Amino acid sequence: MNREQMHLSLFFLIAAIIFYLFFKIMLPFFIPLCWAAVFAIVFDPLQKRFAARLKNPSLLATVMCLLVVFLIIGPVTYLFVAVVYQAAGAVAQINDLYNSGRLQQLLDGRLPLWQSIKDMLAPYYDLSQINFGDLARDAVGKLSGVVLDQTTWLLTNATKAVFDFGLMVFAMFYFFREGDWIVARIKRLLPLERAQIDTAFTQLREVIQATMYGGIAVALLQGFLGGVLFALVGIASPVFWGAVMAFLSLLPFVGSFIVYVPAGIILIIAGSPLKGIIVIAAGILIISQVDNFVRPYLISGRTSLHPLLLFFAILGGITLFGLVGLVVGPIVAAAFVILFNIFEMRLHSETNQVGEPGP
């Protein structure tokens, strides 16, 4: 090995060590930085509109940060507090009814169709051992426990949560003010053709905006409609169940029907067939149709990720990164698809590329 090769090897070794140390330094701040970047990209179209009137970049960035805090963070915080309050109330109420024995009496007295169903299915399956009190208590307890566990974590880590929020706003200010310059520097480092780099960044931006505009907006709308529907028919804790439907709406192939269909069936069995039919019909014809009509309007074909890949990207992102994984998962999947397409273009000519899968 000559002197030049030794110097080159030493350079790459030192560079690898520095990159590793930089990664370890920045890793604790990944979540606030990621949210700051997501909000900066999502609100970029609005920032460009304000830029025509606000010529000062620092003033413009300050205004955008205030808008994000008041338009996004404020309502989300209020909704979270309301969900936690109703979840805690539901658990306490179910526990009180269960411990006093009134829950089983209440269910036995308000399930007039259940005895008929048991008699009908008796030759095939014995349903007499099913205890609705235990089922209701366990279901509400497990579902509410997720929210309560997160609340406990948030309260015990309140200082860190406030610190991370401050870091997010601080980073968001610089992303709003210098985002174009940061993106331009990153583009200069990529060893790709200019057209490929522009296409890749455009697709990543579209994935982020489509995920936020389409997914979050549809989920919030479905959760709101579900909560209103539950409140109108008299189901307890409508805010809590609306939030559950909103979260389930974020997951592909899952959706809010997992909540409103069982709720409607329970109402029918409990002797309120009209309310149960209304819940199921309104859920199918209104709540679930929001996904078919509103999502295409908001997304407008911005992301071309395959539904199966999007499904696992979102689930894997949530598992690995938490709530921010709803956005990070699709971004990583989109980056993978972009690199896959680039390698395919490098290895094969366009005439030999494989077409789209059939319906």
N, C-alpha and C positions, 0 to 999 in steps of 0.2 A: 504494500500500500504506500503510494507516494504522499508527499506533503500535502498536496491539494486535496486528495481524498480524505486524509486525516482531518484537515480543517473542515471539510464539508460534513464529515461524520460528527465531529465535535459540535458543529453549528446545529445540526438536526437534533442531537442529544440535548443540548441546552435549550433549544426551542421547544422540544417535547416536554422538558421539565417545567419550563415557564408556562406553557399552555395548561399543563396538568395543575400547577399551583393556582393559576388564574381560574380554572374551572372549579377547584375546591373553594376558592374565595367567594366566587359568585353563586355557588350552588344554594346557600341558605336564603338567597334573595330571589330565587327563580320565580316563585309564585307572584310576588308583587310586581316584578319586572314584566312577567308574562301578561298579567292583567293590564298593566300600563300600556304595553305595546298593542294589545287587542283593542282597548278603548281608543287609542290614538288612530288605529287603522279604521275602526268602525265610524268614528266621528270625523274622519278626514274629509269626506265630501262637504260636511257642514263647515269645517274649518276653511275650506277653499272659498266658500261663499262669504264668510266673514272677512277673509283676507282682503277683499275688495274695499272694505270700509276701514278696517283696522290695519294700518300700515306697519305699526310697531310689532315685531315678532314676539317680544316678551309679553306685551299687553294681550295680544291675540292668544298666546298659549295660556295665560292666566284666565282669560274669559272661558276658554274651552275646558280647562280643569274645573272651574266653578260649575259649568253646565253639566259635566259628567257627574260631579258630586251630587248636585241637586236633582237632576233628572233620572239618574240611575241608582246611585247609592242610597239616597233618601227613601224612595219607595220600596226598594228591596229590603232595607233595614226594618221599615215599618211592617212589611209583610212577614218577615222572619219572626219578629216579636209577636205578631198576632198568631202565627202558626204555633209557636212555642206555647203561648198562653192557652190556646184552645186544646193543644195536645195534652198539656198537663192537666187541664180541666177534665178532658175525656177520660184520662187514665184514673184520676181521682174518683170520678163519678162511677166508673165501671167497678173499681175496687170496692167502693162503699156498698154498691148494690150487690156485689158478689159475696162480700163478707157477711152481709145481713141476710142473705138468702132471698132478697127481693128480686134479684135478677132472674133467677130460674122461675119464680112465680110470675114475673112479668112476661117472660118469654112463653111460658106455658099458657098464659091467659090470652096472649095476642098472636098466637099461631094457630088459628082455627083450621087452616088447610093442612097443617103438618100431620095431624092424626089421620086424615084421609090419605095423604101420600104414604104414610107408614103402612096403613092397611093395604094399599094397592101394591106396594113393593114387598110386602111380607113374605110371599112365596119365593122371592128371589134373593132378598137381602134383609137382614134384621137391622132396622134403624132405631130400635128402641134404646140402644146404648149410647146414642149420640146426645151429648150434653151441650145444649146451646150456650149455657152460661159459661162453661169452660172455654168453648170455642170463641165466644165474643170477647171474653177477658184476655185470652192469649193473643188473639188477632190484634186487638187495640193496643195491648201492651207491647207487642213486638214492633208494630208499625210506629207507635209513638216513641218507643224506646230509641229509635234511630235519631229522631229529632231531639229528644231530651239528652242523649249522649253528646250530640254535637253542641247543644247549648251548654252542658256542663264543661265540655272542653273549651268553649269560647269564653266562659266566665273565668275558668281557672287560668286561661292564657290571655286574659283581656289586655294586659300590657303588650304582649307580643302582637295581638291583633291590631291594636292602635298603632304600634310601631310599623307594622307591615302596611297598614293603610296609609300612613304618612309617607312611607317609601314609595308606594304606588303613585300617589299624587305628585310627589317630587320627581319621580322618573317620568311620569306622564307629561309634566310641564316641559321637560327637555325633548321628549319625543314629539310633542306638538311643535315645538320651536325649531328643532333641528332634525326632524324625521327625514326630510328629503335628502339632507346631506349624509345622514347615516346610511340610508339605503344606497345612495350613489357610491359610497366608499365600499360597501359590501359587494356591490356589483362589480367593482374594479378588481376584486380579489378572486372572482370565480373564473376558472379556466374554461370558459365556454364562449361560444359565439354570442355576439351582442343580441341577435334575434332570439336565441335560446334563453338568454338571461332575462330579457324583457318578458318573454312568454311565461317563464317560470315564476317570476315575481307577480305578474298579473294573475296567474292562476292561484297563487298563495293568497293574494289579497282577496280574490273572489271567494275562496273557500272560507276565509275568516268572516267576511261580510255576509256571505250566504248563511253561515252557521249562526251568526248573531242575529241578523235581520229576520231570517226565515225561522230557524229553530226556536230561538228565545221568544220572538213575537207570537208565534203560533202556540207555544206552550203556555205563555201568560194568558192569551186569549181563551184557550181551552180551559185553563184553570179557573179563570174568572167566570166563564159561562157555567162551568160545573158547580162552582160555589154558589152562584145565584140560583141555579136549578135546585140544589140541595136545600137552600134556605127557603125557597118557595114551597117545597113539599114537606118542610118541617124536619129534615134530617139534622141531627145535632152536629155541631162543629163544622159548619160549611166552609169556613176559611181553611181549616186544616185539610179537609178532603179536597178542596179546590187546589191547594198547594201540592198535594199528593198527585192529583191528576196532571198538574202542570209539569211536575218532575217526570212522570211516566211518559208524557208526550214528547219529551226530549229524546227518548230511546226509540230508535227505529224498530218496527215490527212489534212494538209493545203498545203504547198508547193509553189514553184515559179510560177506554172501555173496561179495563181491568177493575176499575172502581165503580163506574155507574151501572154496569150490567149486574154484578152481585147485589148492589144496593137496590136496584129495581126488583130483583128476584126476592130479596128479603122482604120488601114491602108487600109484594104480592102474597107471599106465604103468610105474612103477619096479618093479613086481613084487609090490606089497602090496595086492592088490585088496580084501581084507577090511578093512584099515585105511582105504583110500580110501573105500569104501562107508560105513563107520562115520562118517567125518568128514563126508561130504556128507549122510547121513541125519540125524545128530545136529544138524548145522547147520540143516537145513531144519525138522526136527520140534521142536527145542528152542531153539536160539539165535535163529532168525528169528521164532519164535512168541512170544518174549518181548515183541516190539514189539506184537503183536496182543492180548496178554492183560494185560501189566503197564502199558503206556502208557495205555490207556483207564481203568484203575483209578486211576492217579495223576493224570491230567489231568481226567477226568470232565467233558469238554465245556467246560473253562474258557476255551479260546480258540477263536474262530470264524474264524480266519484261513484263507483258502483255501489248500489245499496248494501250488498253484503260486506264490502270493504268498509263502508261508512259505519255499519252496525258494530263491527268488531273494533274499529278505530275509536268510536265513542266509548264503548264499554272498557276497552283497554286503557284509554286515556283517563277515564274516571278512576279506574283501579290504581293507576300509577301516579297520577297527579292530583286526584281529588276533583273538585268542581271545575277547576280550570281545564281539566282534561276534556271537557265538552268541546273546547276549542282547540286545545293542543293536539288531541288525538287526530281529528280530521286534518290538521295542518301537517303533522308528521306523515299521515297516509298520503296526502296530496304531494308532499315532497318526494316520497317513495315512488309514486306513480310518475312524477315528472322525470326523475332520474331513470326509471325503467324505460320510459319513452325515449329519452336521450340515448341510452345504451342501444336500444333497438334501432334507432335511426343511424347510429354509428356503425353497427354491425351489419345491417341489411338496408338495401335500397327501399325506397317507398313502394316500389312495385311488388316487393315481396312481403310487405307488412300484412299481418293478420287483421281481418276485418272485425267489426263489432259483433258481439254474440247475438244470436237470434232471439226473438221474443219467447 
